[in-house]
Amino acid sequence: MSQSVLWEVVKGNNAFLVKRNGLTLSTDPFNNTGVQTYSSTGFITQNAIGVVPTQSKVNQINNVNLVARKSTKFQQVDRKTKNTQSVYASTLSVKHGIHTASRVIRKRFGTRRLGLQKAALRKLVKLNRANAVRRRNEIAATKAQKK
């Protein structure tokens, strides 16, 4: 089924849709902008990648995971549970820093979807900055407790 037909079916009613105060937003893990539009909706596109924060420990350096959508063309159907309705995704944990994660995002989108690539990189930078502030606050709190 084509992406435009899927969008026409799900644009008014889907599990990720949030309508508040006249705004139409999306909680889709592959949507890096948070806006419910055809171009940024990730669960209907083939090469979607999402940047999500982890539920990490206090001392963990990186708090970002990349959620990449697997193509269902080569995915085998789970015969035990008959699970054909779920979105197949793989989580890539960022172990070697933000630069490695940005390289993965750039390779994943290539030169086709530059708007989505910029949105994913922007979200990656924001999460990294938030993590740096959190780490500084934790270090200051531990120093204050030692005194």
N, CA, C and O of each residue as an XYZ file, in Angstrom:
588
protein
N       0.843     -1.166      0.000
C       0.000      0.000      0.000
C       0.896      1.240      0.000
O       1.931      1.249      0.666
N       0.520      2.265     -0.724
C       1.367      3.446     -0.820
C       1.261      4.296      0.449
O       0.301      4.191      1.213
N       2.268      5.131      0.648
C       2.320      5.952      1.851
C       1.214      6.997      1.872
O       0.687      7.316      2.937
N       0.859      7.530      0.715
C      -0.178      8.555      0.685
C      -1.550      7.974      1.041
O      -2.354      8.640      1.693
N      -1.817      6.752      0.622
C      -3.082      6.100      0.978
C      -3.109      5.804      2.476
O      -4.128      6.016      3.133
N      -2.003      5.320      3.010
C      -1.925      5.073      4.449
C      -2.135      6.355      5.238
O      -2.829      6.354      6.255
N      -1.541      7.448      4.776
C      -1.691      8.724      5.477
C      -3.153      9.179      5.470
O      -3.644      9.677      6.483
N      -3.845      9.019      4.362
C      -5.248      9.415      4.295
C      -6.100      8.589      5.257
O      -7.093      9.087      5.788
N      -5.725      7.354      5.481
C      -6.483      6.492      6.383
C      -6.235      6.860      7.841
O      -7.174      6.882      8.636
N      -4.983      7.150      8.206
C      -4.633      7.316      9.614
C      -4.471      8.757     10.070
O      -4.198      8.980     11.250
N      -4.623      9.739      9.204
C      -4.326     11.108      9.625
C      -5.323     11.666     10.637
O      -4.962     12.536     11.430
N      -6.528     11.203     10.630
C      -7.516     11.719     11.572
C      -7.655     10.907     12.839
O      -8.168     11.407     13.840
N      -7.203      9.646     12.816
C      -7.404      8.786     13.966
C      -6.329      7.712     13.974
O      -6.339      6.818     13.128
N      -5.405      7.789     14.917
C      -4.421      6.729     15.129
C      -4.000      6.730     16.586
O      -4.379      7.622     17.346
N      -3.231      5.753     16.973
C      -2.860      5.588     18.375
C      -1.900      6.666     18.864
O      -1.812      6.898     20.069
N      -1.184      7.325     17.971
C      -0.188      8.315     18.364
C      -0.728      9.741     18.355
O      -0.010     10.666     18.734
N      -1.946      9.938     17.941
C      -2.529     11.267     17.780
C      -2.934     11.860     19.121
O      -3.592     11.202     19.927
N      -2.535     13.119     19.356
C      -2.893     13.840     20.575
C      -3.429     15.198     20.157
O      -2.734     15.967     19.493
N      -4.663     15.496     20.544
C      -5.268     16.789     20.225
C      -5.521     17.536     21.525
O      -6.310     17.106     22.366
N      -4.827     18.676     21.672
C      -4.984     19.500     22.867
C      -4.920     20.966     22.488
O      -4.051     21.379     21.721
N      -5.830     21.743     23.019
C      -5.843     23.194     22.842
C      -5.741     23.607     21.382
O      -5.057     24.581     21.066
N      -6.389     22.907     20.512
C      -6.385     23.249     19.097
C      -5.157     22.781     18.342
O      -5.056     23.029     17.140
N      -4.225     22.117     18.996
C      -3.026     21.591     18.344
C      -3.196     20.109     18.067
O      -3.816     19.391     18.850
N      -2.653     19.660     16.969
C      -2.651     18.245     16.634
C      -1.218     17.771     16.667
O      -0.431     18.111     15.784
N      -0.870     16.991     17.670
C       0.493     16.522     17.883
C       0.555     15.003     17.761
O      -0.470     14.325     17.696
N       1.779     14.486     17.732
C       1.974     13.053     17.583
C       2.993     12.555     18.595
O       3.990     13.226     18.861
N       2.743     11.375     19.160
C       3.684     10.746     20.079
C       4.394      9.561     19.425
O       4.918      8.687     20.116
N       4.409      9.535     18.120
C       5.056      8.484     17.344
C       6.554      8.445     17.669
O       7.201      9.491     17.620
N       7.130      7.286     17.999
C       8.566      7.242     18.316
C       9.453      7.560     17.119
O      10.615      7.920     17.306
N       8.948      7.438     15.909
C       9.732      7.763     14.728
C       9.537      9.206     14.280
O      10.177      9.636     13.321
N       8.677      9.960     14.942
C       8.417     11.354     14.600
C       9.295     12.226     15.487
O       9.090     12.282     16.699
N      10.268     12.905     14.895
C      11.215     13.695     15.672
C      10.770     15.129     15.885
O      11.376     15.843     16.684
N       9.727     15.573     15.193
C       9.252     16.937     15.361
C       8.084     17.025     16.329
O       7.894     18.068     16.954
N       7.306     15.980     16.473
C       6.154     15.987     17.354
C       4.892     16.522     16.708
O       3.837     16.542     17.342
N       4.977     16.953     15.462
C       3.839     17.513     14.751
C       3.223     16.436     13.869
O       3.941     15.662     13.236
N       1.903     16.385     13.827
C       1.188     15.387     13.035
C       1.067     15.883     11.600
O       0.076     16.527     11.255
N       2.052     15.597     10.762
C       2.015     15.944      9.346
C       2.437     14.728      8.528
O       3.016     13.776      9.051
N       2.136     14.782      7.238
C       2.480     13.675      6.348
C       3.993     13.470      6.278
O       4.468     12.334      6.295
N       4.740     14.554      6.200
C       6.184     14.427      6.016
C       6.905     13.949      7.263
O       7.946     13.302      7.155
N       6.380     14.251      8.447
C       7.101     13.872      9.660
C       6.556     12.627     10.336
O       7.128     12.181     11.330
N       5.479     12.053      9.837
C       4.940     10.834     10.426
C       5.838      9.667     10.065
O       6.016      9.353      8.888
N       6.396      9.032     11.063
C       7.407      8.016     10.823
C       6.888      6.604     10.684
O       7.552      5.770     10.068
N       5.726      6.306     11.235
C       5.288      4.911     11.209
C       4.767      4.470      9.851
O       4.483      3.286      9.669
N       4.629      5.387      8.880
C       4.212      4.975      7.544
C       5.344      5.060      6.532
O       5.193      4.590      5.404
N       6.478      5.649      6.910
C       7.607      5.752      5.980
C       8.509      4.533      6.089
O       8.510      3.843      7.109
N       9.265      4.275      5.053
C      10.105      3.084      5.014
C      11.407      3.238      5.795
O      11.821      2.310      6.489
N      12.057      4.396      5.693
C      13.358      4.548      6.344
C      13.268      5.558      7.473
O      13.903      6.612      7.419
N      12.490      5.246      8.486
C      12.305      6.144      9.615
C      13.310      5.828     10.706
O      13.693      4.677     10.913
N      13.727      6.872     11.397
C      14.611      6.700     12.544
C      14.185      7.697     13.605
O      13.931      8.863     13.304
N      14.107      7.242     14.835
C      13.676      8.098     15.934
C      14.763      8.229     16.974
O      15.536      7.300     17.208
N      14.817      9.382     17.591
C      15.770      9.645     18.662
C      14.965      9.721     19.944
O      14.140     10.619     20.113
N      15.203      8.778     20.854
C      14.425      8.713     22.087
C      15.365      8.693     23.286
O      16.449      8.114     23.216
N      14.955      9.324     24.387
C      15.778      9.240     25.596
C      15.633      7.868     26.237
O      14.592      7.223     26.113
N      16.667      7.431     26.913
C      16.617      6.137     27.585
C      16.129      6.310     29.011
O      16.159      7.407     29.569
N      15.693      5.239     29.573
C      15.367      5.212     30.992
C      16.631      4.743     31.690
O      16.731      3.591     32.113
N      17.594      5.648     31.806
C      18.955      5.246     32.159
C      19.225      5.377     33.647
O      18.449      5.947     34.413
N      20.370      4.819     34.010
C      20.869      4.930     35.362
C      21.426      6.336     35.564
O      21.569      7.100     34.609
N      21.732      6.662     36.790
C      22.196      8.009     37.108
C      23.575      8.279     36.520
O      23.814      9.376     36.015
N      24.474      7.329     36.568
C      25.853      7.563     36.157
C      26.123      7.244     34.695
O      27.279      7.283     34.274
N      25.122      6.935     33.920
C      25.331      6.598     32.522
C      25.648      7.858     31.729
O      25.002      8.890     31.911
N      26.635      7.777     30.856
C      27.077      8.955     30.108
C      26.081      9.326     29.027
O      25.681     10.487     28.942
N      25.672      8.394     28.212
C      24.762      8.682     27.104
C      23.351      8.263     27.483
O      23.132      7.175     28.017
N      22.405      9.138     27.200
C      21.012      8.821     27.532
C      20.135      8.837     26.297
O      18.960      9.196     26.374
N      20.692      8.453     25.157
C      19.968      8.517     23.896
C      20.007      7.155     23.224
O      21.049      6.500     23.183
N      18.867      6.734     22.698
C      18.781      5.547     21.857
C      18.239      5.954     20.503
O      17.410      6.858     20.401
N      18.708      5.287     19.469
C      18.168      5.478     18.137
C      17.257      4.303     17.841
O      17.665      3.146     17.948
N      16.025      4.601     17.469
C      15.068      3.562     17.125
C      14.928      3.578     15.618
O      14.378      4.522     15.051
N      15.424      2.536     14.965
C      15.405      2.463     13.506
C      14.335      1.479     13.072
O      14.172      0.414     13.668
N      13.617      1.845     12.039
C      12.566      0.978     11.528
C      13.172     -0.037     10.582
O      13.920      0.309      9.668
N      12.841     -1.286     10.813
C      13.278     -2.348      9.917
C      12.284     -2.471      8.776
O      11.091     -2.219      8.950
N      12.769     -2.852      7.630
C      11.842     -3.051      6.522
C      11.093     -4.356      6.731
O      11.690     -5.372      7.085
N       9.795     -4.325      6.513
C       8.982     -5.521      6.718
C       9.074     -6.463      5.534
O       8.554     -7.578      5.579
N       9.737     -6.017      4.469
C       9.871     -6.858      3.282
C      10.725     -8.090      3.577
O      10.435     -9.188      3.102
N      11.784     -7.892      4.368
C      12.684     -8.987      4.674
C      12.465     -9.564      6.066
O      13.186    -10.475      6.474
N      11.492     -9.055      6.796
C      11.232     -9.517      8.153
C      10.419    -10.801      8.112
O       9.425    -10.888      7.391
N      10.836    -11.792      8.879
C      10.080    -13.028      8.949
C       8.927    -12.859      9.929
O       9.071    -12.201     10.960
N       7.812    -13.441      9.613
C       6.652    -13.358     10.481
C       6.847    -14.318     11.636
O       7.235    -15.470     11.442
N       6.576    -13.839     12.839
C       6.680    -14.674     14.028
C       5.522    -15.658     14.009
O       4.371    -15.273     14.213
N       5.821    -16.911     13.769
C       4.767    -17.909     13.577
C       4.089    -18.310     14.888
O       2.944    -18.763     14.883
N       4.790    -18.144     16.003
C       4.186    -18.538     17.270
C       3.088    -17.568     17.689
O       2.028    -17.994     18.146
N       3.332    -16.268     17.536
C       2.359    -15.289     18.004
C       1.541    -14.680     16.882
O       0.582    -13.953     17.141
N       1.909    -14.966     15.629
C       1.218    -14.403     14.463
C       1.191    -12.880     14.531
O       0.178    -12.249     14.227
N       2.320    -12.301     14.934
C       2.407    -10.862     15.128
C       2.744    -10.186     13.805
O       3.917    -10.057     13.457
N       1.726     -9.756     13.065
C       1.959     -9.075     11.796
C       1.549     -7.612     11.849
O       1.798     -6.880     10.891
N       0.934     -7.163     12.926
C       0.436     -5.795     12.998
C       1.443     -4.824     13.611
O       1.271     -3.614     13.460
N       2.479     -5.292     14.289
C       3.386     -4.385     14.976
C       4.401     -3.791     14.009
O       4.680     -4.363     12.955
N       4.944     -2.649     14.375
C       5.990     -2.005     13.597
C       7.310     -2.621     14.046
O       7.653     -2.589     15.228
N       8.029     -3.170     13.109
C       9.296     -3.802     13.447
C      10.355     -2.726     13.604
O      10.598     -1.941     12.688
N      10.980     -2.695     14.764
C      11.976     -1.669     15.036
C      13.136     -2.285     15.793
O      12.975     -3.262     16.524
N      14.293     -1.703     15.607
C      15.465     -2.120     16.361
C      16.019     -0.910     17.082
O      16.040      0.195     16.540
N      16.465     -1.127     18.302
C      17.000     -0.050     19.110
C      18.515     -0.106     19.064
O      19.123     -1.137     19.353
N      19.113      1.016     18.696
C      20.552      1.136     18.659
C      20.980      2.018     19.818
O      20.694      3.215     19.817
N      21.659      1.451     20.808
C      22.099      2.265     21.922
C      23.357      3.024     21.522
O      24.223      2.488     20.831
N      23.448      4.258     21.957
C      24.574      5.118     21.623
C      25.638      4.893     22.682
O      25.534      5.401     23.799
N      26.662      4.129     22.325
C      27.715      3.809     23.281
C      28.975      4.632     23.051
O      29.769      4.824     23.972
N      29.158      5.111     21.851
C      30.409      5.783     21.525
C      30.233      7.275     21.309
O      31.082      7.897     20.670
N      29.179      7.864     21.810
C      29.030      9.300     21.763
C      28.053      9.800     20.715
O      27.513      9.045     19.906
N      27.855     11.090     20.767
C      26.873     11.750     19.907
C      27.330     11.785     18.461
O      26.497     11.795     17.555
N      28.641     11.805     18.223
C      29.143     11.876     16.850
C      28.859     10.584     16.085
O      28.556     10.622     14.892
N      28.954      9.456     16.759
C      28.627      8.188     16.126
C      27.136      8.124     15.812
O      26.737      7.639     14.753
N      26.321      8.614     16.735
C      24.877      8.622     16.502
C      24.510      9.527     15.330
O      23.641      9.185     14.528
N      25.164     10.671     15.231
C      24.869     11.573     14.113
C      25.311     10.962     12.785
O      24.665     11.182     11.760
N      26.392     10.206     12.793
C      26.844      9.535     11.576
C      25.831      8.475     11.136
O      25.563      8.319      9.945
N      25.273      7.753     12.107
C      24.253      6.745     11.791
C      23.017      7.412     11.191
O      22.444      6.905     10.227
N      22.609      8.540     11.754
C      21.434      9.252     11.236
C      21.698      9.742      9.824
O      20.833      9.617      8.957
N      22.872     10.296      9.579
C      23.186     10.806      8.245
C      23.223      9.689      7.205
O      22.772      9.877      6.075
N      23.758      8.531      7.582
C      23.803      7.412      6.645
C      22.416      6.845      6.401
O      22.108      6.413      5.291
N      21.580      6.843      7.426
C      20.247      6.254      7.305
C      19.375      7.056      6.337
O      18.672      6.478      5.508
N      19.419      8.384      6.444
C      18.596      9.213      5.577
C      19.251      9.485      4.233
O      18.552      9.719      3.247
N      20.563      9.461      4.170
C      21.255      9.722      2.912
C      21.012     11.132      2.431
O      21.068     12.080      3.213
N      20.743     11.274      1.152
C      20.491     12.595      0.591
C      19.030     12.794      0.238
O      18.684     13.786     -0.402
N      18.165     11.874      0.640
C      16.765     11.961      0.230
C      15.923     12.845      1.134
O      15.315     13.800      0.651
N      15.869     12.567      2.389
C      14.958     13.259      3.303
C      15.757     14.188      4.213
O      15.908     13.906      5.401
N      16.264     15.280      3.673
C      17.124     16.176      4.435
C      16.374     16.876      5.558
O      16.967     17.169      6.596
N      15.094     17.150      5.380
C      14.310     17.779      6.439
C      14.176     16.883      7.664
O      14.308     17.338      8.800
N      13.912     15.601      7.416
C      13.810     14.651      8.529
C      15.169     14.405      9.170
O      15.266     14.203     10.380
N      16.219     14.423      8.350
C      17.570     14.248      8.886
C      17.912     15.406      9.817
O      18.462     15.189     10.896
N      17.598     16.616      9.417
C      17.886     17.783     10.259
C      17.074     17.749     11.544
O      17.580     18.122     12.602
N      15.826     17.309     11.468
C      14.991     17.216     12.664
C      15.540     16.184     13.638
O      15.543     16.416     14.847
N      16.004     15.045     13.128
C      16.566     14.001     13.995
C      17.874     14.478     14.634
O      18.117     14.225     15.814
N      18.710     15.163     13.862
C      19.966     15.690     14.413
C      19.695     16.771     15.452
O      20.396     16.855     16.461
N      18.686     17.593     15.211
C      18.335     18.651     16.161
C      17.858     18.049     17.479
O      18.219     18.532     18.552
N      17.050     16.997     17.398
C      16.565     16.344     18.620
C      17.709     15.654     19.356
O      17.732     15.638     20.587
N      18.652     15.088     18.615
C      19.816     14.457     19.226
C      20.638     15.477     20.004
O      21.085     15.194     21.115
N      20.838     16.649     19.435
C      21.618     17.691     20.103
C      20.892     18.183     21.349
O      21.523     18.404     22.383
N      19.575     18.358     21.268
C      18.812     18.821     22.425
C      18.864     17.822     23.571
O      19.019     18.210     24.729
N      18.737     16.544     23.257
C      18.817     15.524     24.308
C      20.213     15.451     24.907
O      20.361     15.216     26.106
N      21.241     15.651     24.084
C      22.602     15.631     24.589
C      22.853     16.824     25.521
O      23.502     16.675     26.556
N      22.344     17.994     25.159
C      22.496     19.168     26.024
C      21.758     18.985     27.337
O      22.272     19.348     28.395
N      20.568     18.432     27.278
C      19.803     18.176     28.500
C      20.536     17.179     29.392
O      20.514     17.304     30.616
N      21.181     16.197     28.783
C      21.947     15.225     29.549
C      23.151     15.884     30.210
O      23.485     15.549     31.346
N      23.806     16.810     29.523
C      24.964     17.500     30.094
C      24.552     18.340     31.296
O      25.259     18.372     32.303
N      23.416     19.019     31.197
C      22.917     19.819     32.320
C      22.575     18.910     33.492
O      22.867     19.240     34.642
N      21.961     17.776     33.208
C      21.605     16.828     34.275
C      22.851     16.299     34.980
O      22.882     16.184     36.205
N      23.885     15.977     34.187
C      25.124     15.483     34.789
C      25.791     16.548     35.650
O      26.305     16.237     36.725
N      25.791     17.825     35.187
C      26.385     18.902     35.989
C      25.640     19.079     37.296
O      26.262     19.290     38.337
N      24.305     18.995     37.261
C      23.520     19.121     38.487
C      23.780     17.973     39.446
O      23.828     18.180     40.658
N      23.950     16.761     38.918
C      24.246     15.610     39.779
C      25.620     15.735     40.415
O      25.792     15.392     41.584
N      26.601     16.220     39.664
C      27.943     16.409     40.211
C      27.931     17.475     41.290
O      28.568     17.311     42.331
N      27.213     18.571     41.054
C      27.115     19.631     42.066
C      26.413     19.127     43.312
O      26.788     19.507     44.421
N      25.406     18.284     43.160
C      24.683     17.751     44.311
C      25.560     16.810     45.125
O      25.505     16.827     46.355
N      26.368     15.987     44.458
C      27.260     15.086     45.202
C      28.357     15.856     45.903
O      28.765     15.465     46.997
N      28.853     16.942     45.316
C      29.866     17.765     45.979
C      29.277     18.471     47.180
O      29.954     18.630     48.196
N      28.039     18.895     47.084
C      27.381     19.567     48.215
C      27.123     18.597     49.356
O      27.173     18.986     50.523
N      26.845     17.331     49.030
C      26.621     16.348     50.081
C      27.913     15.981     50.802
O      27.882     15.657     51.989
N      29.038     16.026     50.111
C      30.321     15.677     50.710
C      30.783     16.736     51.714
O      31.489     16.417     52.671
N      30.391     17.982     51.500
C      30.829     19.063     52.400
C      30.077     19.096     53.671
O      30.336     19.949     54.520
